[in-house]
Amino acid sequence: MLSPSQELFIKVCGITNVADAEVACSLGANAIGFNFNPKSERYIKPERAISISNQVPDYISKIGVFENANRQYIRKILHQVSLSAVQIFGSEGPDDLIGYEASVIKVFELDNLIDVESMRSYIVDALLLRLRNTSSAYLHSKQFHWDKAIKAKEYGRIILSTDLNPENIEDAIRFVRPYGINVCEGIEMKIGKIDPHKLQDIVAIARSIDFTEDEKLDE
């Protein structure tokens, strides 16, 4: 389950092996993510996810990532892997996300056309916001449509995603002040393999941010 703790929630996604899961846990992640989309380069079979889950602490949330998946498939893997939460992206409406025996994270893509107020209808545990455009020239803190992310905070807990890395993480967190962050592409040495140094840097930066200091400067 997702924790309401005041500490920034850090999810390391795209886990494909035990070593990376152990690194994520040792560096202070709150959750690891398994991608169950067969079309993804980071796809992991349920049996492999079970094996990895059995080797990480119980207090680490195990989150299943699903894209354009039907409810039957999601529920089957949810129970098979004993997931803490399901992260769902697709055309699901608010009613489609009711009834799962786990926390639910609904994914939205941020762009100029998104109607942020539509998020108010989703009664879920968190809203994960990712970018539609991920070109390197676009990845700067205030070009992430973070103004829309701030607006979305009115409707639930916000988890920021999309190529967050040691260079942009501080600006993104300070600007939005989210409930949590989701890291994947920005901390990999190659697809499906974590760079421990990048992850260590991201966690250290994220955990070091003191919003009370920002508030003093604004006075």
C-alpha positions in Angstrom: 0.0 0.0 0.0 1.0 3.6 -0.5 2.1 5.3 2.7 0.7 8.7 3.7 4.1 9.5 5.3 5.5 13.0 4.9 8.7 11.6 3.4 8.9 11.9 -0.3 7.7 8.6 -1.9 10.4 7.2 -4.2 9.5 4.5 -6.7 12.1 2.8 -8.8 10.5 1.4 -11.9 11.5 -1.1 -14.6 13.0 -3.6 -12.2 14.1 -6.7 -14.0 16.6 -8.4 -11.7 17.4 -9.1 -8.1 20.5 -7.0 -8.0 18.7 -3.8 -9.1 15.9 -4.5 -6.6 18.4 -4.8 -3.8 20.2 -1.6 -4.8 16.9 0.3 -4.9 16.0 -0.9 -1.4 19.5 -0.3 0.0 19.5 3.3 -1.3 16.1 4.1 0.3 13.4 3.6 -2.3 9.9 3.1 -0.9 8.7 1.0 -3.9 9.9 -1.0 -6.9 7.9 -1.3 -10.1 7.5 -4.3 -12.4 6.4 -3.7 -16.0 3.8 -6.2 -17.1 3.2 -4.7 -20.5 4.4 -7.5 -22.9 5.3 -4.8 -25.5 7.7 -3.0 -23.2 11.4 -3.4 -23.4 11.3 -3.7 -19.6 8.6 -6.4 -19.5 9.0 -9.0 -16.8 7.3 -12.3 -16.5 5.2 -12.7 -13.3 7.3 -15.7 -12.2 10.4 -13.5 -12.3 8.7 -10.7 -10.4 7.6 -13.2 -7.7 11.2 -14.4 -7.4 12.5 -10.8 -7.0 9.7 -9.8 -4.6 10.6 -12.7 -2.3 14.1 -11.3 -1.9 13.3 -7.7 -0.9 11.9 -6.5 2.5 8.2 -6.7 3.1 8.0 -2.9 3.8 9.0 -2.2 0.2 5.9 -1.7 -2.0 5.7 -3.9 -5.1 3.9 -2.1 -7.9 2.7 -3.6 -11.1 2.7 -1.4 -14.2 0.0 -2.0 -16.8 -0.6 -0.3 -20.1 -3.8 -0.9 -22.1 -4.4 -4.1 -20.2 -7.8 -5.6 -19.4 -9.1 -5.9 -15.9 -8.9 -9.7 -15.9 -5.1 -9.6 -16.8 -4.4 -7.0 -14.1 -6.3 -8.9 -11.4 -4.6 -12.2 -12.3 -1.1 -10.8 -12.0 -2.1 -8.7 -8.9 -2.9 -11.9 -7.0 -0.2 -14.0 -8.6 2.6 -11.6 -7.6 0.9 -10.2 -4.4 1.3 -6.7 -5.5 0.9 -3.7 -3.2 -0.5 -1.5 -5.9 -1.3 -1.4 -9.6 -0.3 1.4 -11.9 -2.7 1.7 -14.8 -2.4 3.6 -18.0 -5.0 3.5 -20.8 -8.6 4.5 -21.6 -10.0 3.5 -18.2 -12.7 5.7 -16.8 -13.2 6.4 -13.1 -15.6 3.4 -12.6 -13.1 1.0 -14.2 -10.6 1.5 -11.4 -12.9 0.6 -8.6 -12.7 -2.8 -6.9 -9.1 -3.7 -7.0 -7.7 -5.4 -3.9 -4.7 -3.1 -3.8 -3.8 0.6 -4.1 -4.4 2.1 -7.5 -2.2 4.6 -9.3 -3.8 6.2 -12.4 -1.3 7.4 -15.1 -2.0 10.6 -17.1 0.1 12.1 -19.9 0.8 15.7 -19.6 0.6 17.9 -22.7 -1.0 21.1 -23.8 -4.3 19.4 -24.5 -4.9 17.6 -21.2 -7.9 18.6 -19.2 -6.5 18.5 -15.6 -9.9 18.9 -14.1 -10.9 15.5 -15.5 -8.7 14.0 -12.8 -11.1 15.0 -10.1 -13.3 12.1 -11.1 -10.7 9.4 -10.3 -10.9 8.1 -6.8 -7.5 6.5 -6.7 -4.5 6.5 -4.3 -2.2 8.5 -6.5 -2.0 10.2 -9.9 1.2 9.5 -11.9 2.0 12.2 -14.4 4.3 11.5 -17.3 5.2 13.4 -20.4 4.1 12.6 -23.9 7.2 14.4 -25.4 10.4 13.0 -24.0 13.0 14.5 -26.4 16.2 15.5 -24.6 15.8 19.1 -25.6 12.4 19.2 -23.8 13.5 17.8 -20.5 13.9 21.0 -18.4 12.1 21.5 -15.1 9.6 24.2 -16.1 8.9 22.7 -19.5 7.4 19.6 -18.0 3.9 21.2 -17.9 4.6 21.3 -14.2 2.0 24.1 -13.9 -0.6 21.4 -14.8 1.0 19.1 -12.2 0.5 21.7 -9.5 -3.1 22.1 -10.6 -3.5 18.3 -10.4 -2.5 18.3 -6.7 -6.0 19.6 -6.0 -7.3 16.2 -7.0 -5.0 13.7 -5.3 -1.4 12.7 -4.5 0.9 13.4 -7.4 3.8 11.2 -8.5 6.1 12.9 -11.0 7.6 10.7 -13.8 9.4 10.8 -17.2 13.2 10.7 -17.3 13.8 12.3 -14.0 17.6 12.3 -13.4 20.2 13.8 -11.1 20.4 17.0 -13.3 16.7 17.9 -13.2 15.3 16.2 -10.1 15.8 19.1 -7.6 14.1 21.7 -9.8 11.2 19.4 -10.5 10.6 18.6 -6.8 11.0 22.2 -5.7 8.7 23.5 -8.4 5.9 20.9 -7.9 6.4 19.6 -4.3 4.9 16.2 -5.2 3.8 13.3 -3.0 6.4 11.2 -4.8 8.6 10.6 -7.8 8.9 7.7 -10.2 12.4 7.1 -11.7 13.4 4.7 -14.5 15.0 5.9 -17.8 17.0 8.6 -16.1 18.8 6.2 -13.7 19.6 3.4 -16.2 23.0 2.5 -17.7 21.0 0.6 -20.3 17.4 -0.5 -20.7 16.5 -2.7 -17.7 19.7 -2.1 -15.8 20.1 0.5 -13.1 23.1 2.8 -12.7 23.6 2.7 -8.9 25.5 6.0 -8.9 22.7 7.8 -10.7 20.1 6.3 -8.4 22.2 7.2 -5.3 22.5 10.8 -6.5 18.8 11.1 -7.2 17.8 9.7 -3.7 20.4 11.9 -2.0 19.2 15.0 -3.7 15.5 14.2 -3.2 15.9 13.5 0.4 18.0 16.6 1.1 15.4 19.1 -0.1 14.1 21.2 2.7 11.0 23.1 1.8 11.0 25.1 5.0 14.1 26.9 3.7 12.2 27.8 0.5 9.3 29.1 2.6 11.7 31.4 4.6 13.1 32.8 1.3 9.6 33.6 0.1 8.8 35.6 3.2 
